[in-house]
Amino acid sequence: MLSNARFLPLGLEATRLREGALAVHSPIDGSLLVRLAPQDAAATAAAIACSLAAF
């Protein structure tokens, strides 16, 4: 079960991380951490540009 307590400090909401097509599992116990939606090349490039501008 995804908890907002784990993701809110990172600026993420757990509700957005529950329904994506890509499952991310813990390497320690295999439990589901999040489900991420796939992104196209344009969305990826935009995210990278935003991260570069932030720093």
Stockholm file with secondary structure:
# STOCKHOLM 1.0

chainA/1-55         MLSNARFLPLGLEATRLREGALAVHSPIDGSLLVRLAPQDAAATAAAIACSLAAF
#=GR chainA/1-55 SS CCCHHHHGGGTCCGGGGSSCSEEEECTTTCCEEEEECCCCHHHHHHHHHHHHHHC
#=GC SS_cons        CCCHHHHGGGTCCGGGGSSCSEEEECTTTCCEEEEECCCCHHHHHHHHHHHHHHC
//
